[in-house]
Amino acid sequence: MSDFIGTPQLEFMFRLIRRLYPAYDVVEEPGIDGHLKRATRTDMKRFPKIVCIPGILILLVTSCALAGPRGKAKIPPARRPYDGLPAGLTDHAAGRVDAYFDALWQRTSVTPAPVIDDATFLRRASLVLNGITPDADEVSSFLADDSDDKREFKVEQLLTRSRYADYWAFRFREWITQIRDVKGQSTNLVTLYYYGRQAMAENRSWAQIARDLLATDGDVSQHGWANFALYFDTEPNEVAEAASRMFLGTNLACAQCHDDPYVDEWTHETYWGMAAFFARSKIRMPSSTKDEYYDRFALESRPPSSVSTLPGGDASVDGDWGDVRAYVESEEGEVRIPGSMSEEVIMPTPLAGETMNDIDTREETRRVQFVAWIVDADNHLFARAAVNRVWLALTGFGFVDSYDGFSPRFRTRHEELLDELAREFIDHNHDLKWLMRTIVLSRVFQLEHGSGPEIGETWHAMPPRLLNGDQWLDSVVRATGEEERVYSLANEISQLLEQEHDDRVDGVVPWDPRSEQTDKSKVPRPSEPPDVRNAEQKRLEKLRQDYAGIGERVAQLRARARTPMSPTSEALMSMNGEVVAASIQRGATVGRIAELSTTLEQVEAGYLAVLGRHPEKEELQLLSDSAATDTMESVADLLWTLLQTTEFRTY
């Protein structure tokens, strides 16, 4: 051990480990109440035992050189993420965003941070749009491209991959479940995810998504949108309050019991007037009117766009399954203010609008009329809330500090720009991809990291952000080659997976990974008697069960990775938990890197796989100068070390 003291290798390894906890603020995703969960200032003094001991041990193996012949090419998997989703409206307003901030920074004498390099841009854009880091081949290809418009072209690719739908379905579901901690009874979080994936895959407009969630009847076991109301117990005031937070960016909770003390327009009567739009919405179950129920909600074919292409397929989607029940509009139901001495019926009233006393004389239901008011082009709240929501999700910056933070009592940042983007969003038919393309291609998104409270006002640098649970898990699985291994298995059983996929799409069986259907092949049985069935067929069916099992394990790990933790617990999970260690052990990356010819190639490959960039000259030199001992172990520990760095854990 004394041979390492004072060496450049030791100094370098401690610098690498120190990247775990840099001395700047790290911002996480918006939390349960819509506000940023925390800004954590950390340094090495807080974690001497956690970091230093394993850091020294890692040094003993990662300073070794790596050698071997070149590895094999990747096998294209059967159900890998594909390109082919609709691109949306391909123009954007990034230029107008840049012009606004150029004028602001000049006016306020603020010097913006430099624009990030290509490797950093690719990683950041991939994480926010696809929820995963790019693989080494994609990084190399992007860096070798000398086209002037390659960033714009890459954003186009990312928005048309199935990974976009897979990832944003999780974010969409989280936007709903973050509104409150406790879900309503029998909410089907799996079909809610399926709906979100279908909506993102089809690029449904934000206005259409509002209509689906708020105004469309459905059976929650197959129509995921119906779970929105069920999550809030179908209580008229709870649903109206959630709709206001989700689509208007306003939190009316204070007015449930009394007039809002700060906002004159948000009165007690206003709150219950909003609730009255949902007074006639009810839950129906098949128990009492079974025939009628199944006539109305017959089993439907499942659209292909809702079938997940994550490793493990649908089984990798986490969440609770609910009972069979439907959310429907009835002909009766009114709202009265609880605790009031008056028995007066409260009629539907839009926020800060006129009471709709004639609403029940019209052809459309109350809910349909509510959504018509929400998405109307004259209702600036809807578009402004959407722009703020997406901007906050992609950058960590918000025009207000939370998804539901719009209020007359709080200042809105950069209101001129917000209003312009809201008008453009309306003109572009509430196209989410247009909005995302505008943000990601803007200069603000592409600035280097900075810290300090002033960047939250002038947006002249990007705050470092921790990967959320989905980004971290999927990026570990990809960097270690575990994703590649799972997709190779999928390629081997492609025929069985295609048949299972078709069965689910065609509505032959409602698919539930908890049921024993998971253990039965959907492929038609051969004509031979069971005792002479083809051995290869049995082997493939067993592999298909293994594939579904992998998906279920990924779902469990995904749920665990999302669990709120302290910085210490997060570090321990990354260092000592099963995700990183098992993925390194099972994945293909270690073996592929160990078979490369030279030490330089091996170090390059490790950095490309984990950090999505080439190593710096100092890093390359220090990791290349030592003699090799145990190649496979050295590669594994190099990957482990890089996966612990703050550079990997943030973007």
N, C-alpha and C positions, 0 to 999 in steps of 0.2 A: 504494500500500500504506500510505503514511504517513497517509492519510485515515482508516484504520480504527483506528490506534493510540489506545488510551484511550477508544474509543467503547463504549457499552453493548452494541452488537452483538458486538464482539470479546470482551468479558467474558462475555457469554452463551454464545457458541460454545465458548469454552474450558471453561466450566462444563459444557456438554453433553458435550464430549469427555472431560472429567475423569470423567464417569460411567462411562467404560470401566473404570476401575480404582479403585474406592472403597477407603477405608481400613477395611474390615471383612473378616472371614473369609467366604470363599465355599466352600460345601460341595458336592461332586459326588456322583454316584450311588455306591453301594457298588461296590468294585472287584473284581478277579479273585479275590482271596482272601476276598471277602465283607466286608472292612473298607472304610471310606470311603477313596477314592483319595487325596484330599489336602484340606487346608484351606489356601488360598492367601491370604496377606496381600500386597497389592500397592498401589503408589501411582505417581504420575506420574513420580517420579524414575527408575524402572526403564525407562521407555519414551519418552524425550524425542524421539528421532528418528522413531520409529514414529508417535507421536501428534501431535506439535506441527506437523510440516510438512504432513501432509494436513489437519490441523485448520484451519490458516490458509487452505489452498486451498479447503476446503469453505466457509469463511466468505465467500469472494468471491462464491459463487453462492447459498448458502442464505439470505443476508440480503436477497435480492431478493424482491419481491412477485410474486404469481402471478395470472393473470387468464384469463377465457374463459367460454364458455357452458356450461351444465350438461350432464353426460355422459349416456350411454344407460344403460338398466336392464340388469341382469345377465341372461344367458341361462341358464335352468335346464338343467344338463347331464344326459346320459343315465345316467351311472354315478357320480353324485355320492354322497357319504356320505348315508345315509338314516336316518330314525328308524324304529324298529320292532323292535329286538332285545328279548328278554324283560327285564323290569325287575328281576327277582329279588324277594326279599322286601322290601317297601317300608317296613316299620318300621325303626327303628334305635335304637341305644343312646347317641346323642350326649349326651342329657341326663344319663345316668349318668357318662359321661366328664367332663362339665362339673362335676358335683357333686363328683367325686373331686378335681379340680384346684382348685376353689374352696376346698375344705377344706384341701388341701395348702398353697396359697398363703397362706391365712389363718394356718395353723399355723406356717409358716416366715417370716411377715412379708415375703413377696415380693409386689411389685406387678407384675401382668402387663402386657404391652404392650397398647395399644389394639387393638380389632378393626379389621381392614382395611375400606376402603370398598368399595362395590359393584363398581367397575371392577376393582380389584385382586383381589377375590374371584373374579370371573368369569374373569379371566386365569389365576389360580393353579389354579382348579378345572378349567378347560379343558385346561391343560397336563398336569396329573397324570392326568386321566381319559381325555382324547382325544389327548394328545401334541401339541397344536397350540394356538396362540393363537386367540381368537375373531375372526371377521371384524367389520368396522366396523358392518354392519347389526345383527348380534347384540348388539354392545356398546350401540348406541343404543337398541335395543328394551329391553334389560335395565335400562339406566339410567332409562328413561322409565317403567318398571313400578313402581308404588307399593304393590304387594301385600306384606303382611307375610311371606308364605311364599315369596317369589320365589326365594330361594337354594335352598330345598329343591326347588322345582319345577325349577330349572335343573339341579341335580344329577341329578334324574330324567331330564331330557332327555339329558344328557351320557352317562349310563349306558345309554341305549337307542339311541345312534347307532352306525352301523357303524364310525365312527372309533374307538370304544372297542375293538372287536375287532381292527381293523387295528393299533392302537398296542400293546395289551397282548399281542398275539401276539409282537411283538418283545421285549417285556420278559420274557415267559414263556420264550422261547427263550434269552434272555440269562441268565436264572437258571440254566439248565442249562449253557450253555457257559462261564460264569464259574467253575464249580466247578474246572475245570482248563484250562490254556492249549491243550493239544494235543488235537485231536479224533481219535476213532478212525477207522480206515480205512473209506472208503466211506460215512461218515455223510451222509445226505441232509438238509442244513439247510433246504432249501426245503420239503420235505414236513413237516418238523418245524414250520416256521412255519405251514403250512396247517392242521396239527392244532391248534396253539395258537389260531389264529384261529377255527376251528370251535368249539373248547371255550369260548372267551370269548363268541362270538356266541350260543351255545346256553345260556350261563351254567351250564355243568357245575359241579357241586360240586367243591370241592378234594379230597374223598374219591374222587370218580369219576375225577378226573384222576390221582390216585395209582394207582388200579386200572389205568387205561389204560397208564400209563408202565411200571409194574412187573410187572403180572400178565397182560397181554394179548398173545397172539401177533400177529404182523403182518409184512407185506411193506413194507420201508421206502420203496419207491418210491411207495406209495399210502397206507400207514398210518403217518402221521408219528410216532405214539407209539412205534413200535418203534425209533426212532432214539436213544432215551434210552440203552438198553443198548449200542447200537452206538457211540455217542459215547465210551463208556468201555470199548471193545474187547471187550465181553461177558465180561470177566474177572470171575468171581464176587465177588472182594473189592472190585474197583473199582466195580462196580455197587452192591454193598451199602453201600459207603462213600458213594457219591454219593446214594443213597436216604436215608441217614441225615442227610446235610447238607441235602438238599432238603426233606425232609418231617418230620424230627425236630429240626432246628436244632442238631445236634451233629456235631462233627468228630472221628471216631475214628481219624484217620490215624496218630496216635502209637502206637496199639496194634497196628499191623500187624507191627512187629518185636519189640515188648516190651510189658510191662504199662505202662499210662499212669502216669507217676511221680506224678501229682497226684490222679487219680481212681481209687479202689480198684475201682469197679465195671467199669471199662474195662480188662479184662485182655487179654492176647494171645489167649487161648482165646475170649473174648467176641467179638473182632473176627472171627476165622475162623468162629465159630458163626453170626454174621450172614451171612458170605459163603456158608455152606452152603445158605442158602435159594435161591441162584442157581446152585448147582453143576450143575444139570441143564438149564440154559438154553443153547441152541446156536444157531449161525448155519447157515442152510440156503440153498443157491444152486441155481438151476435147471439148472446144467450137467450134473449127474450124474443127476438124477431129474426131467427137464424136464416130462414129462406130469403126474406126480404133483404137482409144484410148482404148475403153472398150474391144475390142478384145485382145489387148495386155496386158491390166492391168485389167483383169476380177477379180471380187471379189473372194478372196481366203479364204480358211479356216484359222482361226487364231490358231496358236499352243497353246496348253494348258499351256505351260511353260511361255507364255507372260501374262497370266491372274493373276493379283495381288492378293495376299492372305493377304494383309493388312486389318485391321478392316474397313469395309465399301466397300471392294473389289475395283474394278476399279474406282469407284467414288471417292476414296480417293487419286487418282493420280492428282496432280495439273498440270497446264500448259495450254497454248493456243492451240486451234484447228485451223488448217490452211485450205486453200482451196484445192480442188482436182487438183493436178497437178503432173507431173512426171519429174524426172531428167534422161536424156538419153544422149547417145553418138550419134552424127551426123557424117556425112561424110565431113563436111566443117567447117572451122574456123581456124584462125591463130592469133598469137599475134605479135604486133609491139610495140616498146617502145614508150610510150606516150611522146609527145613533141619533139621527135627526128626529125631532118631534113631528116633522112633516112627513106625510105619506106621498108627497109629490114625486111623480115619475120624472127622472132626468132624461131629457132627450139628447141625442147625439149632437156634439158640438165640437167642431175642429178647433185646434189650439189657436187661441186668439182670433177665432172666427165667429160667425153667426150661428145660433142654434138652428138645427135642421128639423123644424117641427113637422114638415111634410115628408120626411125621409121614407116612411113606410108606404107612401102612395106611389112610389117610383118602382120601376121594374126591377132594378138591381137590388141586391141584398145590402144590408148596412155595411158589411165588411167590404164589399166591392166598392161602394161609394167612399168609404174611408180611404182605400188605396188610391182611388181616382184623385182624391184631394191630395194625398201624400205626393204622388208622382207627377202632379200637374206642373207644367213648366213655370207657372207663376209662383209655385211654392219653392222659394229659394232654399229653405231649410234642408230639403231632401238632397239636392245636389251638393250643397256645401258640406253636409255631414258625410257624404260619400267620399268627397275629395279629401277631407281631413282624415277619415278612417284609413284610406289606402295610403296616404302620405305618411301617416304615423306608423302604419304597419311596415312600410318599406324602408323608412329612414330613421325612425326613432324621434323625428321632429313632428310636432303637431301645430296646426294653426291655433288650436286650443290644446290644453294639456292632456286630454283624454278623449276617448271615442264619443263620450256623451257630455262633453264639457261646454257646449254652447249655452250661453246664458247672458242676458242683458247686464248682469252684474260683473262679468269678467271681460277683459279685453281680448280681442281676437288679433293674433299676429298677422301681419302681411295681408290685411283684409282686401286690399286692392287686387292682389294676385289670386286670392281665394275666390273672389267674385268672378274674375275673368275665367279661371279654370272651371268653376261651376257652370258658367254659361256655355263654355265649350263642351263640357260633359253632357249637358242637355242637348246641345246641337249634334253631338255624336251618339245620340240615342242611349245614353247611360252605359256606354261600352267600357267595361272594366279594363280590357286589354289596352284600349287607347289611353286610359288614365295611367296604367302601369308603365306603358312604353314612354309616356311623357316624363314620368318621374325618373325612371332608371336612366334615360338618356340625357337628363338635365345635368348641368355642371354641379349642382348641389350634391346630387347622389354620388358623383365621381370625385369628391374631394377627399384628401387624406384625413386621417384621424386628428382630432384635437380635443382639448379638454377645457373646462372652465365654464362658468354660468353664462358668459356672454354668447357662446355659440348657440345656445338655445333661443336667443333673440335674433341674431343676424345670420345664422346658418352658414357661417363662413368656413366651417370644418365639420367633419362627420364624427359623431360620438362613437367610440368603440362599443359594440353590442355583443353580449353573450349569445351564443347559439341557443335557440330554444331546444326543448327535448327532442323534437322530431328532426331538426337539422343535425343535432349532435349524433343521435343514434344512426341515422341514415348515412351520415358522412363517415362515421367509424366503420360501418358495414362495407361501404364502398372502398375506403382507403386500404382496408386490410384484405380486400379481395373476397370477403365473405359473400358479397352481392354476386360477384362473378361465379362463385361456386354454386350458389343457389340457382342462378339462371342457367348454368350448365346442366344442372339436374332437371330443370324445366325443359330444356332442349331435348333431353333424353326421353322424357315422357310427354312430348309435345302432343302426340295423338290423343292421349287420355285427357290432357288439359284442354285441348280444343273441344273435345266432346263435352266435357264438364262445363266449359264456357258456354257452348251452344245450348246445353240443357237449361242453364240458368237464364240465359237471354230469352229462350223460347218459353220460359215459364213452366217447364216440365215439373220442376220442384222448387219451392222456396228454399233458398240455401241458408243453412244455419250451421256454423262450424261446431256448435255444441252437440248437434244431433248425431245419431248413429249413421245418418246419410253420409257423413264425412268419411266413414270407413267402408263405403261401398262404391265401387266404380260405376260411373254413369255410362260406360261403354257397353253396347249390346254384347251379351254372352255368345261365345262361339257355339256352333251346333253340336260339338262333341260332348259326350257325357262328362260330368264333373271330374271323374277320376282320370281322364285322359286330356284334360285341358292343357293348353300350351304352357309350358313352364316359363317361357319368356313373358307371356301375358301376366302370369302371376307375379313375376319379378317386377314388371312395370307398375302393376297395381300397388305393390308394396312401396315402390318408390314414390308413387303419387300420394300415398298416405304420409310418407316421410315429408314430402313437399308441403302438404297441408299442416303437418306438425311444426315445420319450421316457421310457417306463417303465424301459427298460434303463439309460438315462443316470441317471435318478433313483436306481436301485439302486446304481450305481457311486458316485454322490455320497454316498449314505447310508452305504455301507461306509467311504468316506473320512472322512466326518464323525465316525464312531465311533472312528477310530484315535486312541489316546492321544497327546496332544501337550503340549508345554510351553505356559505362558500366552503366550509370545511367538509361538510357531507358530500357536496358535489365533487370536491377534489378526491375524497376517499373512494367514491363510486367510480370515478375515472381511473384512479390508480390501482385499486384493489378489487373492483367489481368484476363480475363475470363478462360484461359486454366486451370490453377492450381485450382482455386476456383470451377469451374464447374465440373472438373474431380473428385475432392474430394467429391463433393456433390452427383454426380450421380454414382460414381464407387462403387464397391463391397468391397473394402478394409476396409473402416471405419466400416461397419456393421459386417464384419467377425472378425476383431480384437476386437471390442466391445463385442462380444459374447464369447471371450476366458475366461477361468476360473480365472486366477490369473494375478496380475499386472506384474509379471515377464514375463509371456507368452505374454502379450499385448505389452510390451516394446520391447521384442525380435522380435515379429512379425512386428512392425513398422520399426525397423532398417533393418530387412531382406527385407521387401517390397521396401523400398526407397533406402537404401545405399548398400544393398547386402552383409551385414555382421552382425555378432552378436555385440551388444553394448559392449563397454568396461566396466570393473567393476565399474569405477567411474560413467559412464553414467547411468548404470543400477541402481546403488544405489540411485543416486540423483533423478531419475525419478520414483522411487518406494516408496520413503519415505513419500509422502504426502497423505492426505485423499482424497477420491474421491468425486466429486460433480456431474458434468454432464458428463456421460461417453461418449456419442456420440460426444459431442462438444470437449471434451478433446482429443479424438482420432483424430478428424479432425484437431485440431490445432497442435498436435504432427506431423502428416504427413506434414502439411503446413510448419512447422519449418524445418523439415529435408529436404524438397524439396528446401528450400532457401539456404542451406549450400553450401559452395564451394566444399565440398566433393561430393555432388550430381552433381554440375554443371561442374565439371572437371573430368578428368581421366588421 
